[in-house]
Amino acid sequence: MRIHNFSAGPSTLPLAVLERARDELVEYHGAGMSLVEMSHRGPRYDAVHHEAMRLVRELLEVPEEFAVLFLQGGATLQFAMVPMNLLHAGERGAYADTGTWAGKALADAAHHGAVYRAWDGAPYGYRRTPHSEELELTAATRYLHITSNETIGGIRYPQWPDVTVPLVADMSSDYLTRPVPWERFDLVYGGVQKNLGPAGAALVIVRRSTLEHTNRDLAAYLRYDVHAAKDSLYNTPPVFTIWIVAEVLRWVRDRGGVPAMEAAARRKAELVYGTIDASGGFYRSPVDPESRSLTNVVFRLADEDLEARFLEEAAAQGLSGLKGHRSVGGCRASLYNALEEESVRVLTEFMRDFQARNG
Ligand SMILES: *Cc1c(COP(=O)(O)O)cnc(C)c1O
């Protein structure tokens, strides 16, 4: 029996996708073997690989001026690859420090280029994202790096920053949940294990004119231009991950694409925030209302001693993955694309019931 899975990542996948993968795992489409046992240079895998890339383009309306890449090393390797490839002598990378993930991106980038904090969320307790006019950009800034959704802190940018330099965004936890205005971006990346599939790859979308000027003095795997020239088949790609991502992308398309995912994310988030706001302080959201994440709802119980019981009882009722990240504590409900609205309704009913019994 499957339970309600609010895990922050790896996270719940569409049941139809899992069942199909199960049915096709042992023998793929009459090939006499599994897709994960055959050459990644053969026609069957090639078709899956290119379908995944084509669906990314279709669903996110990625223009031809951008290359779509599947790379290994997760979002974390992108923290280093972005400055390695994009920053040349005399150029600087600006980072909006909105929390855990932005902080890690900045710390790793500092090993590979001249970077600086264009905004510091620490004085605000990382409760919100910056407004455009608060971002302090200095001369020779090559890009502004943002974390579109802070998975641990539970905040997002309600509007994309309006700045004069190109944006680079970590979209790990809201990829395919919001449209991307490509004219503002040079590069978007994210690990796929939150909204797109199982762990094992990062999806990187990079402007082709940027690729013409990336650093060449890097090991081959670390060069975006090398991967782009080979359509992410420079070396053996993570074939299982990309196969399932292709299936998830098809599922997203059949459900109405990114606009439908965004609308569902708003409905699901509203159900949980609405329950918090109507609780008279029994539950509280620690983040500023305008920066509330649609995909990771962080909340506390006014009586923090009750949190352990809340999580225990929730788990006993089949509501899993609600414990906040170990660095911040509390509770967190991750509401990614594959989480059905029905699961959110079960959660909010439980929240009201728990309050009635303990309030
Ligand atoms: C999960 C996450 C990461 C780390 O991703 P890995 O694929 O594990 O490297 C980075 N940034 C954000 C916003 C995340 O949610």
Ligand as a Chemical Component Dictionary entry (heavy atoms), coordinates in Angstrom:
data_LIG
# 
_chem_comp.id                   LIG 
_chem_comp.type                 NON-POLYMER 
_chem_comp.pdbx_formal_charge   0 
_chem_comp.three_letter_code    LIG 
# 
loop_
_chem_comp_atom.comp_id 
_chem_comp_atom.atom_id 
_chem_comp_atom.alt_atom_id 
_chem_comp_atom.type_symbol 
_chem_comp_atom.charge 
_chem_comp_atom.model_Cartn_x 
_chem_comp_atom.model_Cartn_y 
_chem_comp_atom.model_Cartn_z 
_chem_comp_atom.pdbx_ordinal 
LIG C1 C1 C 0 18.112 19.421 -3.115 1  
LIG C2 C2 C 0 18.678 20.731 -3.538 2  
LIG C3 C3 C 0 20.024 20.872 -3.933 3  
LIG C4 C4 C 0 20.999 19.722 -3.888 4  
LIG O1 O1 O 0 20.739 18.850 -4.899 5  
LIG P1 P1 P 0 21.654 17.553 -5.161 6  
LIG O2 O2 O 0 21.085 17.053 -6.433 7  
LIG O3 O3 O 0 21.475 16.662 -3.991 8  
LIG O4 O4 O 0 23.051 18.023 -5.326 9  
LIG C5 C5 C 0 20.450 22.103 -4.356 10 
LIG N1 N1 N 0 19.625 23.164 -4.397 11 
LIG C6 C6 C 0 18.328 23.073 -4.021 12 
LIG C7 C7 C 0 17.459 24.275 -4.095 13 
LIG C8 C8 C 0 17.822 21.860 -3.583 14 
LIG O5 O5 O 0 16.542 21.762 -3.213 15 
# 
loop_
_chem_comp_bond.comp_id 
_chem_comp_bond.atom_id_1 
_chem_comp_bond.atom_id_2 
_chem_comp_bond.value_order 
_chem_comp_bond.pdbx_ordinal 
LIG C1 C2 SING 1  
LIG C2 C3 SING 2  
LIG C2 C8 DOUB 3  
LIG C3 C4 SING 4  
LIG C3 C5 DOUB 5  
LIG C4 O1 SING 6  
LIG O1 P1 SING 7  
LIG P1 O2 DOUB 8  
LIG P1 O3 SING 9  
LIG P1 O4 SING 10 
LIG C5 N1 SING 11 
LIG N1 C6 DOUB 12 
LIG C6 C7 SING 13 
LIG C6 C8 SING 14 
LIG C8 O5 SING 15 
# 
